[in-house]
Amino acid sequence: MTAAIVLFTSDLRLHDHPPLSAALRAADEVVPLFVRDPGVHAAGFDAPNRRAFLADCLADLDASLRRRGGRLVVRTGPVVRELRAVAGECGATEVHMAAGGTGFAHRREERLREELGRLGVGLRVHDGVVTAVAPGTVTPAGSDHYAVFTPYFRGWSRQRLRDTCPAPRAVRVPGTVRGEPLPTREELTGLSPGLPAGGETAGRERFSRWARTGLPRYEDRHDDMAGDATSRLSPHLHFGTLSPVELVRRAREQGGPGAEAFVRQLCWRDFHHQVLAARPEASFQDYRTRHDHWRDEKEAAADIAAWQAGRTGYPVVDAAMRQLRHEGWMHNRARLLTASFLTKTLYVDWRIGARHFLSLLVDGDIVNNQLNWQWAAGTGTDTRPHRVLNPVLQGRRYDPDGAYVRRWVPELRDVDDRFVHEPWRLPADRRALLDYPEPLISLADGLARFKHARGRD
Protein backbone atom coordinates (compact mmCIF):
# COMPACT_ATOMS: atom_id res chain seq x y z
CA MET A 1 0.00 0.00 0.00
CA THR A 2 1.66 3.24 -1.16
CA ALA A 3 1.09 6.61 0.51
CA ALA A 4 1.64 10.25 -0.36
CA ILE A 5 1.10 13.52 1.50
CA VAL A 6 -0.53 16.68 0.18
CA LEU A 7 0.59 19.72 2.16
CA PHE A 8 -2.15 22.35 1.92
CA THR A 9 -1.01 25.96 2.29
CA SER A 10 -2.73 28.73 0.30
CA ASP A 11 -4.83 26.25 -1.70
CA LEU A 12 -7.64 25.16 0.63
CA ARG A 13 -9.93 23.51 -1.91
CA LEU A 14 -10.70 20.23 -3.65
CA HIS A 15 -11.75 21.57 -7.06
CA ASP A 16 -8.88 22.19 -9.48
CA HIS A 17 -6.13 21.11 -7.11
CA PRO A 18 -3.18 19.71 -9.12
CA PRO A 19 -1.12 18.56 -6.08
CA LEU A 20 -4.05 16.50 -4.76
CA SER A 21 -4.84 15.08 -8.19
CA ALA A 22 -1.20 14.08 -8.71
CA ALA A 23 -0.96 12.47 -5.27
CA LEU A 24 -4.14 10.45 -5.84
CA ARG A 25 -2.75 9.17 -9.14
CA ALA A 26 0.58 8.23 -7.58
CA ALA A 27 -0.48 6.52 -4.35
CA ASP A 28 -3.12 4.22 -2.90
CA GLU A 29 -3.59 6.42 0.17
CA VAL A 30 -3.18 10.17 0.58
CA VAL A 31 -2.81 12.32 3.70
CA PRO A 32 -4.39 15.77 3.20
CA LEU A 33 -2.29 17.73 5.71
CA PHE A 34 -2.44 21.27 7.05
CA VAL A 35 0.24 22.38 9.48
CA ARG A 36 -0.35 25.25 11.91
CA ASP A 37 3.23 26.49 11.77
CA PRO A 38 4.41 28.82 14.59
CA GLY A 39 6.65 30.41 11.96
CA VAL A 40 3.56 31.94 10.37
CA HIS A 41 2.70 33.59 13.69
CA ALA A 42 6.28 34.76 14.20
CA ALA A 43 6.21 36.37 10.75
CA GLY A 44 3.00 38.26 11.64
CA PHE A 45 0.87 36.57 8.98
CA ASP A 46 -1.96 35.29 11.20
CA ALA A 47 -4.03 38.31 12.23
CA PRO A 48 -7.31 37.41 14.01
CA ASN A 49 -9.55 38.09 11.01
CA ARG A 50 -7.51 35.79 8.81
CA ARG A 51 -7.33 33.13 11.50
CA ALA A 52 -11.13 33.16 11.68
CA PHE A 53 -11.51 32.87 7.91
CA LEU A 54 -8.87 30.11 7.92
CA ALA A 55 -10.84 28.19 10.55
CA ASP A 56 -13.88 28.29 8.27
CA CYS A 57 -11.77 27.12 5.32
CA LEU A 58 -10.32 24.17 7.23
CA ALA A 59 -13.73 23.11 8.54
CA ASP A 60 -15.19 23.22 5.04
CA LEU A 61 -12.24 21.35 3.55
CA ASP A 62 -12.51 18.66 6.22
CA ALA A 63 -16.26 18.30 5.62
CA SER A 64 -15.71 17.96 1.85
CA LEU A 65 -13.04 15.31 2.39
CA ARG A 66 -15.25 13.37 4.80
CA ARG A 67 -18.00 13.23 2.18
CA ARG A 68 -15.42 11.46 0.00
CA GLY A 69 -14.34 9.02 2.69
CA GLY A 70 -11.33 11.03 3.88
CA ARG A 71 -10.46 13.68 6.44
CA LEU A 72 -8.18 16.66 6.87
CA VAL A 73 -5.21 16.02 9.13
CA VAL A 74 -4.27 19.13 11.13
CA ARG A 75 -1.00 19.29 13.06
CA THR A 76 0.66 22.07 15.02
CA GLY A 77 4.40 22.72 15.01
CA PRO A 78 7.28 23.57 12.66
CA VAL A 79 6.27 22.40 9.21
CA VAL A 80 9.46 20.41 8.59
CA ARG A 81 9.11 18.53 11.87
CA GLU A 82 5.45 17.72 11.33
CA LEU A 83 5.95 16.55 7.74
CA ARG A 84 8.76 14.26 8.82
CA ALA A 85 6.55 12.81 11.53
CA VAL A 86 3.55 12.28 9.24
CA ALA A 87 5.76 10.68 6.59
CA GLY A 88 7.03 8.28 9.23
CA GLU A 89 3.52 7.45 10.44
CA CYS A 90 2.21 6.52 6.98
CA GLY A 91 5.36 5.52 5.08
CA ALA A 92 4.88 8.23 2.46
CA THR A 93 7.41 8.41 -0.34
CA GLU A 94 6.19 11.70 -1.85
CA VAL A 95 4.95 15.08 -0.66
CA HIS A 96 2.97 17.29 -3.04
CA MET A 97 2.39 21.01 -2.50
CA ALA A 98 1.63 24.21 -4.38
CA ALA A 99 4.46 26.58 -5.26
CA GLY A 100 4.44 29.74 -3.16
CA GLY A 101 5.26 33.27 -4.25
CA THR A 102 6.82 34.87 -1.17
CA GLY A 103 10.28 34.69 0.34
CA PHE A 104 8.75 32.86 3.31
CA ALA A 105 7.24 30.22 0.99
CA HIS A 106 10.47 29.78 -0.96
CA ARG A 107 12.48 29.27 2.23
CA ARG A 108 9.91 26.72 3.41
CA GLU A 109 10.21 24.78 0.17
CA GLU A 110 14.02 24.77 0.40
CA ARG A 111 13.95 23.44 3.98
CA LEU A 112 11.41 20.78 3.08
CA ARG A 113 13.33 19.62 0.02
CA GLU A 114 16.53 19.28 2.06
CA GLU A 115 15.01 17.55 5.08
CA LEU A 116 12.68 15.24 3.19
CA GLY A 117 15.50 14.29 0.86
CA ARG A 118 17.43 12.93 3.85
CA LEU A 119 14.51 10.61 4.52
CA GLY A 120 14.26 9.51 0.91
CA VAL A 121 10.94 11.31 0.51
CA GLY A 122 10.49 13.28 -2.70
CA LEU A 123 9.00 16.80 -2.79
CA ARG A 124 6.92 17.75 -5.80
CA VAL A 125 6.08 21.46 -6.03
CA HIS A 126 3.27 22.34 -8.45
CA ASP A 127 2.99 25.64 -10.33
CA GLY A 128 -0.28 27.20 -11.45
CA VAL A 129 -2.15 26.52 -8.21
CA VAL A 130 -1.89 29.82 -6.34
CA THR A 131 -1.65 31.89 -9.54
CA ALA A 132 -3.12 31.41 -13.01
CA VAL A 133 0.30 31.76 -14.65
CA ALA A 134 3.37 30.85 -12.63
CA PRO A 135 5.93 33.57 -11.83
CA GLY A 136 8.81 33.41 -14.27
CA THR A 137 6.68 32.07 -17.12
CA VAL A 138 6.21 35.46 -18.79
CA THR A 139 9.46 37.45 -18.94
CA PRO A 140 10.82 40.23 -21.16
CA ALA A 141 14.08 40.01 -23.05
CA GLY A 142 16.98 40.81 -20.78
CA SER A 143 15.13 40.65 -17.46
CA ASP A 144 13.72 38.09 -15.06
CA HIS A 145 10.37 39.86 -14.65
CA TYR A 146 8.13 42.60 -16.01
CA ALA A 147 8.19 45.88 -14.09
CA VAL A 148 5.27 47.42 -16.04
CA PHE A 149 1.82 45.86 -16.10
CA THR A 150 0.61 46.48 -19.67
CA PRO A 151 3.34 44.52 -21.52
CA TYR A 152 3.07 41.78 -18.88
CA PHE A 153 -0.68 41.59 -19.50
CA ARG A 154 -0.11 41.16 -23.22
CA GLY A 155 2.31 38.29 -22.64
CA TRP A 156 0.16 36.78 -19.89
CA SER A 157 -2.92 36.83 -22.13
CA ARG A 158 -1.11 34.73 -24.75
CA GLN A 159 -0.36 31.92 -22.31
CA ARG A 160 -2.28 28.69 -22.60
CA LEU A 161 -3.69 27.90 -19.19
CA ARG A 162 -3.47 24.34 -17.93
CA ASP A 163 -6.62 22.24 -17.90
CA THR A 164 -8.58 22.31 -14.66
CA CYS A 165 -8.83 19.21 -12.46
CA PRO A 166 -12.15 17.87 -11.18
CA ALA A 167 -12.66 17.42 -7.47
CA PRO A 168 -11.83 13.84 -6.46
CA ARG A 169 -14.64 11.34 -5.97
CA ALA A 170 -12.87 9.51 -3.16
CA VAL A 171 -9.89 10.14 -0.89
CA ARG A 172 -8.52 7.26 1.17
CA VAL A 173 -6.51 8.41 4.21
CA PRO A 174 -4.29 6.01 6.18
CA GLY A 175 -5.64 5.39 9.67
CA THR A 176 -2.14 5.42 11.16
CA VAL A 177 -1.85 9.22 10.96
CA ARG A 178 -3.08 11.16 13.97
CA GLY A 179 -4.70 14.56 13.72
CA GLU A 180 -5.77 17.39 16.02
CA PRO A 181 -9.14 19.10 16.52
CA LEU A 182 -9.86 21.76 13.95
CA PRO A 183 -9.53 25.40 15.05
CA THR A 184 -12.77 27.38 15.34
CA ARG A 185 -13.81 31.03 15.23
CA GLU A 186 -15.11 30.74 18.76
CA GLU A 187 -11.54 30.48 20.05
CA LEU A 188 -10.71 33.96 18.76
CA THR A 189 -11.24 37.51 19.99
CA GLY A 190 -10.82 40.90 18.36
CA LEU A 191 -12.61 39.98 15.14
CA SER A 192 -14.23 42.49 12.82
CA PRO A 193 -18.01 42.20 13.35
CA GLY A 194 -18.80 42.10 9.62
CA LEU A 195 -16.29 39.40 8.73
CA PRO A 196 -17.43 37.14 5.83
CA ALA A 197 -17.64 33.36 6.00
CA GLY A 198 -14.76 31.35 4.58
CA GLY A 199 -14.43 28.03 2.83
CA GLU A 200 -14.54 26.57 -0.67
CA THR A 201 -18.29 26.02 -0.54
CA ALA A 202 -18.98 29.68 0.31
CA GLY A 203 -16.46 30.85 -2.29
CA ARG A 204 -17.90 28.80 -5.13
CA GLU A 205 -21.44 29.85 -4.26
CA ARG A 206 -20.41 33.51 -4.17
CA PHE A 207 -18.68 33.38 -7.54
CA SER A 208 -21.61 31.58 -9.17
CA ARG A 209 -24.09 34.19 -7.90
CA TRP A 210 -21.87 37.15 -8.78
CA ALA A 211 -21.02 35.78 -12.24
CA ARG A 212 -24.69 35.82 -13.21
CA THR A 213 -25.36 39.47 -12.38
CA GLY A 214 -22.15 41.21 -11.32
CA LEU A 215 -19.68 39.98 -13.90
CA PRO A 216 -21.51 41.39 -16.96
CA ARG A 217 -21.56 44.85 -15.31
CA TYR A 218 -18.11 44.69 -13.76
CA GLU A 219 -16.36 46.96 -16.27
CA ASP A 220 -18.78 49.82 -15.61
CA ARG A 221 -19.39 49.33 -11.90
CA HIS A 222 -16.20 48.04 -10.25
CA ASP A 223 -15.24 51.57 -9.10
CA ASP A 224 -18.72 52.37 -7.76
CA MET A 225 -17.93 52.54 -4.06
CA ALA A 226 -21.51 52.63 -2.79
CA GLY A 227 -22.70 50.07 -5.33
CA ASP A 228 -20.39 47.42 -3.86
CA ALA A 229 -20.30 45.71 -7.24
CA THR A 230 -16.90 44.03 -7.00
CA SER A 231 -16.69 40.26 -6.64
CA ARG A 232 -15.37 40.26 -3.06
CA LEU A 233 -13.48 37.10 -3.97
CA SER A 234 -10.08 38.35 -2.76
CA PRO A 235 -10.22 36.43 0.57
CA HIS A 236 -10.99 33.24 -1.33
CA LEU A 237 -8.11 33.84 -3.71
CA HIS A 238 -5.80 34.56 -0.78
CA PHE A 239 -6.66 31.28 0.96
CA GLY A 240 -6.98 29.39 -2.31
CA THR A 241 -10.55 28.23 -1.82
CA LEU A 242 -11.04 29.28 -5.44
CA SER A 243 -8.69 28.47 -8.30
CA PRO A 244 -7.44 31.46 -10.30
CA VAL A 245 -7.12 29.22 -13.36
CA GLU A 246 -10.76 28.18 -13.05
CA LEU A 247 -11.88 31.78 -12.54
CA VAL A 248 -10.05 32.97 -15.66
CA ARG A 249 -11.45 30.11 -17.71
CA ARG A 250 -15.02 30.60 -16.51
CA ALA A 251 -14.89 34.36 -17.07
CA ARG A 252 -13.53 33.93 -20.59
CA GLU A 253 -16.21 31.35 -21.37
CA GLN A 254 -18.87 33.84 -20.28
CA GLY A 255 -17.23 36.62 -22.28
CA GLY A 256 -18.08 40.29 -22.63
CA PRO A 257 -16.45 43.55 -21.43
CA GLY A 258 -17.14 42.75 -17.77
CA ALA A 259 -15.40 39.40 -18.01
CA GLU A 260 -12.43 41.00 -19.76
CA ALA A 261 -12.10 43.61 -17.00
CA PHE A 262 -12.33 40.92 -14.32
CA VAL A 263 -9.65 38.80 -15.99
CA ARG A 264 -7.45 41.88 -16.14
CA GLN A 265 -7.73 42.20 -12.34
CA LEU A 266 -6.77 38.54 -11.94
CA CYS A 267 -3.75 39.30 -14.11
CA TRP A 268 -2.77 42.17 -11.78
CA ARG A 269 -2.58 39.58 -9.02
CA ASP A 270 -0.26 37.39 -11.08
CA PHE A 271 1.76 40.47 -12.05
CA HIS A 272 2.48 41.22 -8.41
CA HIS A 273 3.40 37.60 -7.76
CA GLN A 274 6.00 37.63 -10.53
CA VAL A 275 7.45 40.92 -9.26
CA LEU A 276 7.83 39.65 -5.70
CA ALA A 277 9.11 36.25 -6.81
CA ALA A 278 11.93 38.06 -8.62
CA ARG A 279 12.43 40.74 -5.94
CA PRO A 280 11.39 39.21 -2.58
CA GLU A 281 12.92 42.15 -0.70
CA ALA A 282 10.13 44.36 -2.12
CA SER A 283 7.91 43.08 0.68
CA PHE A 284 9.82 45.38 3.04
CA GLN A 285 12.05 47.61 0.88
CA ASP A 286 11.24 50.14 -1.82
CA TYR A 287 11.02 48.44 -5.20
CA ARG A 288 12.13 51.72 -6.75
CA THR A 289 13.47 54.14 -4.22
CA ARG A 290 12.45 57.80 -4.39
CA HIS A 291 14.89 58.61 -1.58
CA ASP A 292 11.99 59.53 0.66
CA HIS A 293 12.62 60.85 4.14
CA TRP A 294 9.27 59.89 5.59
CA ARG A 295 7.97 61.74 8.62
CA ASP A 296 9.17 60.22 11.87
CA GLU A 297 6.58 57.74 13.16
CA LYS A 298 6.50 59.39 16.59
CA GLU A 299 6.13 62.85 15.09
CA ALA A 300 3.29 61.63 12.86
CA ALA A 301 1.66 59.48 15.57
CA ALA A 302 -1.48 61.61 15.96
CA ASP A 303 -2.06 61.73 12.19
CA ILE A 304 -1.52 57.97 11.88
CA ALA A 305 -3.96 57.29 14.72
CA ALA A 306 -6.59 59.55 13.12
CA TRP A 307 -6.14 57.78 9.79
CA GLN A 308 -6.50 54.37 11.41
CA ALA A 309 -9.63 55.44 13.29
CA GLY A 310 -11.30 57.08 10.29
CA ARG A 311 -11.10 60.57 11.79
CA THR A 312 -9.00 62.46 9.23
CA GLY A 313 -11.72 64.97 8.33
CA TYR A 314 -11.85 63.69 4.75
CA PRO A 315 -15.11 61.74 4.50
CA VAL A 316 -14.28 59.20 1.80
CA VAL A 317 -10.99 58.31 3.51
CA ASP A 318 -12.73 57.97 6.86
CA ALA A 319 -15.53 55.86 5.40
CA ALA A 320 -13.00 53.46 3.91
CA MET A 321 -11.02 53.09 7.12
CA ARG A 322 -14.18 52.37 9.07
CA GLN A 323 -15.27 49.79 6.53
CA LEU A 324 -11.89 48.10 6.98
CA ARG A 325 -12.30 47.92 10.75
CA HIS A 326 -15.89 46.65 10.56
CA GLU A 327 -15.60 44.12 7.72
CA GLY A 328 -11.91 43.24 7.55
CA TRP A 329 -12.22 44.26 3.91
CA MET A 330 -12.15 47.45 1.86
CA HIS A 331 -13.34 48.43 -1.62
CA ASN A 332 -10.51 48.39 -4.17
CA ARG A 333 -10.87 52.08 -5.07
CA ALA A 334 -10.93 52.95 -1.38
CA ARG A 335 -7.65 51.09 -0.84
CA LEU A 336 -5.94 53.31 -3.39
CA LEU A 337 -7.44 56.47 -1.87
CA THR A 338 -6.52 55.69 1.72
CA ALA A 339 -3.01 54.60 0.77
CA SER A 340 -2.38 57.70 -1.34
CA PHE A 341 -3.69 59.89 1.47
CA LEU A 342 -1.39 58.35 4.09
CA THR A 343 1.76 58.25 1.99
CA LYS A 344 1.43 61.40 -0.10
CA THR A 345 -0.90 63.80 1.72
CA LEU A 346 0.34 62.89 5.22
CA TYR A 347 3.77 61.77 3.96
CA VAL A 348 3.92 58.67 6.17
CA ASP A 349 5.97 55.60 5.28
CA TRP A 350 4.01 53.05 3.23
CA ARG A 351 5.19 50.23 5.51
CA ILE A 352 3.16 51.72 8.39
CA GLY A 353 0.01 51.64 6.30
CA ALA A 354 0.74 48.18 4.94
CA ARG A 355 1.24 46.87 8.48
CA HIS A 356 -2.11 48.29 9.60
CA PHE A 357 -3.92 46.80 6.61
CA LEU A 358 -2.36 43.40 7.32
CA SER A 359 -3.59 43.58 10.91
CA LEU A 360 -7.21 43.69 9.71
CA LEU A 361 -7.62 42.54 6.09
CA VAL A 362 -9.11 39.07 5.76
CA ASP A 363 -7.47 38.97 2.32
CA GLY A 364 -4.23 40.36 3.76
CA ASP A 365 -1.69 39.02 1.30
CA ILE A 366 1.99 39.94 1.53
CA VAL A 367 2.33 39.94 -2.26
CA ASN A 368 -0.61 42.12 -3.19
CA ASN A 369 -0.82 44.20 -0.02
CA GLN A 370 2.81 45.29 -0.06
CA LEU A 371 3.04 45.91 -3.80
CA ASN A 372 -0.26 47.78 -3.96
CA TRP A 373 0.97 49.98 -1.13
CA GLN A 374 4.20 50.58 -3.01
CA TRP A 375 2.20 51.45 -6.14
CA ALA A 376 0.21 54.05 -4.16
CA ALA A 377 3.34 55.42 -2.52
CA GLY A 378 5.12 55.80 -5.85
CA THR A 379 7.92 53.45 -4.82
CA GLY A 380 6.57 50.48 -6.78
CA THR A 381 5.57 49.79 -10.37
CA ASP A 382 3.37 52.85 -11.00
CA THR A 383 4.63 54.60 -14.13
CA ARG A 384 3.44 57.92 -12.64
CA PRO A 385 5.03 57.63 -9.18
CA HIS A 386 4.31 61.24 -8.13
CA ARG A 387 0.56 61.19 -8.77
CA VAL A 388 -1.53 62.19 -5.74
CA LEU A 389 -5.17 61.14 -5.50
CA ASN A 390 -7.38 63.97 -4.31
CA PRO A 391 -9.94 62.47 -1.87
CA VAL A 392 -12.53 65.17 -2.57
CA LEU A 393 -12.42 64.76 -6.35
CA GLN A 394 -12.26 60.99 -6.05
CA GLY A 395 -15.22 61.02 -3.68
CA ARG A 396 -17.28 63.11 -6.07
CA ARG A 397 -16.40 60.81 -8.95
CA TYR A 398 -16.83 57.39 -7.33
CA ASP A 399 -19.39 58.24 -4.64
CA PRO A 400 -21.27 61.13 -6.29
CA ASP A 401 -24.30 61.18 -4.00
CA GLY A 402 -22.31 60.36 -0.86
CA ALA A 403 -24.04 57.02 -0.24
CA TYR A 404 -20.76 55.25 0.63
CA VAL A 405 -19.74 58.04 2.99
CA ARG A 406 -23.13 58.09 4.72
CA ARG A 407 -23.04 54.30 5.16
CA TRP A 408 -19.82 54.41 7.14
CA VAL A 409 -19.72 57.94 8.56
CA PRO A 410 -23.12 58.39 10.22
CA GLU A 411 -22.10 61.83 11.50
CA LEU A 412 -22.62 63.02 7.91
CA ARG A 413 -25.82 61.12 7.22
CA ASP A 414 -27.98 64.26 7.07
CA VAL A 415 -25.49 66.49 5.27
CA ASP A 416 -26.56 67.80 1.88
CA ASP A 417 -24.95 66.17 -1.19
CA ARG A 418 -23.14 69.44 -1.96
CA PHE A 419 -21.15 69.21 1.28
CA VAL A 420 -20.90 65.49 2.03
CA HIS A 421 -17.35 65.31 0.64
CA GLU A 422 -16.39 68.77 1.97
CA PRO A 423 -18.19 69.23 5.31
CA TRP A 424 -15.80 72.07 6.22
CA ARG A 425 -17.67 74.18 3.66
CA LEU A 426 -20.87 74.02 5.70
CA PRO A 427 -21.97 77.21 7.49
CA ALA A 428 -20.19 77.50 10.83
CA ASP A 429 -23.33 77.00 12.92
CA ARG A 430 -24.22 73.83 10.99
CA ARG A 431 -20.68 72.51 11.15
CA ALA A 432 -20.57 73.05 14.91
CA LEU A 433 -23.42 70.55 15.33
CA LEU A 434 -21.47 67.74 13.67
CA ASP A 435 -19.37 65.34 15.71
CA TYR A 436 -16.86 65.24 12.90
CA PRO A 437 -13.26 66.51 12.86
CA GLU A 438 -11.72 69.28 10.82
CA PRO A 439 -9.24 68.06 8.16
CA LEU A 440 -5.84 67.03 9.54
CA ILE A 441 -4.16 69.12 6.86
CA SER A 442 -5.33 71.05 3.83
CA LEU A 443 -4.85 69.20 0.57
CA ALA A 444 -2.81 72.10 -0.79
CA ASP A 445 -0.42 71.98 2.16
CA GLY A 446 -0.11 68.21 1.94
CA LEU A 447 0.64 68.39 -1.76
CA ALA A 448 3.23 71.12 -1.27
CA ARG A 449 4.99 69.09 1.44
CA PHE A 450 5.02 65.99 -0.75
CA LYS A 451 6.37 67.83 -3.80
CA HIS A 452 9.08 69.44 -1.69
CA ALA A 453 10.04 66.08 -0.19
CA ARG A 454 10.30 64.51 -3.65
CA GLY A 455 12.19 67.51 -4.98
CA ARG A 456 9.49 68.47 -7.44
CA ASP A 457 8.53 71.95 -6.22
C-alpha positions, 0 to 999 in steps of 0.5 A: 500500500503506497502513501503520499502527502498533500501539504495544503497551504494557500490552496484550501480547496478540492476543485482544481487542485493539481497537487491532490490530483497528482498524489491520488494518481501516484499513491493508494492512500493520501494524507491531506495535511495542514500544518499550523506552523508557529513560523507563520505567527512569528512572521506576523501573517496570522491576524485574528480576522484571517485566523477566523476565515482560515478556521472556516476554510479548514472546517469546510475542507474537512467536511468535503473530504469526509463526504469522500471518505477522507479527512483533513489532518491538522498538526501544530508545530514547525512544518518540517518537523510535522511533515517528517513525523507524518511521513514516518507514520504513513510511510509516504514516499512523496509530498505534493504542494503548491508553489508559493510566491513569497520569500517565506514560501520559498524558504519553506520549500528549500527546507522541506526539500533538504530535510525530506531528501534525507529521509528519501521522501520526494518533494513535488512542487506544483505551479499554477495553483496559487496563480493562473500563470506561474511567476517566471513564465512570462518574462521580457528580453533581458530581465527576469520579470516585467516591471510594467503591467501592460506589456506583462498583461499582453504576454500573460494573455497569450499563455495557454492555461493548464486544464482544470482538475475535477474534485476527487470522488474519493480520498482514502486516508491512512488510519495510522496518521493522527490529527488534532481538533480543527480550530474554530472562530469561537476560540478567537477575539478581536474579530471584525463584526462584519467578517465574511464566511470562509471556505470553498463552498462559500467561495464557489457559491459567491462566484456563481451568484456574482457571475450571473449578475455582477460579472456582466456589469463589472467593467462599468461598476467596479469603481462604484464605491456605494454600489459594492459591485466588486466580486469580493473574492479576494479572501478566497483567492488569498486562501486558495478556496477558489482556483485562479485558473478556473476563474479565468477560464469561466470568465472567458467562457462567459465573455463580454467587457465585464469578463475582460475587465475581471480577468485583467484584475486577476492578471494584476494579481499574477503580475504582483506575484511575478514581481515579488518572486523576482524581488522578494525584498520588495515586501519590506524595501522600496522596489524603486526608491524615491529617496523619501525621508518619511515623517518620523513615526512618533512625530506623525503618531497623531495623524496615523492614529486619526487615519487608522480610526477614520477621523482624518476629516476627509469623508471618503478616507474615513468611510474606507477606514471604518469599513476596513475595521468593521468588515476586515475588507475594503473596496478596491478604489478605497484602498488606493485612496486611503493609501495615497492619502497616508503616503502622499498627503500625510507623507507617512511611510508606506510600511506603516500603512501596509502593516495596519492593513495586514492587521485587519484585512481578511485577504491580507496578502503579503504579495498584493498588499505590499506591492499595492501599497508601493504602487500608491506610494510611488515606490513600486511599479506605477509609471506615474510615481508622483501622482496624488489622488485627491480624496474630494475629487475621487469622492465626487467621482466614485461616490457622487451622491455620498451614499458610501460616505453616509453608510460608514460615517453616520455623523454626515448622514444628514449632510446635503450632497453638496457638502458630504465630501467637503463638510468644512464648507458648511456654514459655521453653525451647521458645522458646529453641530457635527461630531466630525473633525476638521481636516488634519491638513489642507490638501494644498499643504499636503501636496506642497509638502510631498512635492518638496520632499520629492524635490518636485517643487 
